[in-house]
Amino acid sequence: EAQVTQNPRYLITVTGKKLTVTCSQNMNHEYMSWYRQDPGLGLRQIYYSMNVEVTDKGDVPEGYKVSRKEKRNFPLILESPSPNQTSLYFCASSLSGLAGGKFFGPGTRLTVL
Amino acid sequence: ELKVEQNPLFLSMQEGKNYTIYCNYSTTSDRLYWYRQDPGKSLESLFVLLSNGAVKQEGRLMASLDTKARLSTLHITAAVHDLSATYFCAVDAGSGTYKYIFGTGTRLKVLA
């Protein structure tokens, strides 16, 4: 089954404790991206990756890091989480950056205390 | 700054009625996407509009794109309760980047 998986699905952590949210897709997609969803603000893109070793900033990259060492995986790293990073995070993939709708993962709800 | 604006933000309608959701954007992109999100769920791709004048239909939903006006519409025909969800439009930022920008979303509630 074609899918995008994220782990963990729920996470409560404390300020400053480094964490990683994993994202994996099994569709051989080139384009992968991360979004955060906040009430009243909609979805905002954090980072995207056009292919292995190619990443670029979205609209809200501050406080986040990403890496794309393999085509199927695109982890989101919060080196020192802060309460303003409490949000619902989605990973998505598509065949390329300019074609087709995105396949979204199930989401990760992160709370930073 | 690229902006994608949807209206209305909230829409409550009776079953059987027709309505249109509007998506205005400020980029020169000619690629626009519509998504549906059910409460507590992820996003599902509905339509991909890749050129001026593109029209796509699926069941009671029809989407169209006017790149000259930088406007896309999502028309709902004879609404049913199952269409209750939040609908988002999104555009490629273009101009040499591969950013992806979402509208603020339209929360649709169809009343029986």
Interface residues (C-beta under 8 A of the other chain):
Chain A: Y31 S33 Y35 G40 L41 G42 L43 R44 Q45 Y48 M50 D56 G58 D59 F90 A92 G97 L98 A99 G100 G101 K102 F103 F104 G105 P106 G107
Chain B: R31 Y33 Y35 S42 L43 E44 S45 L46 F47 V48 L50 F88 A90 D92 T97 Y98 K99 Y100 I101 F102 G103 T104 G105
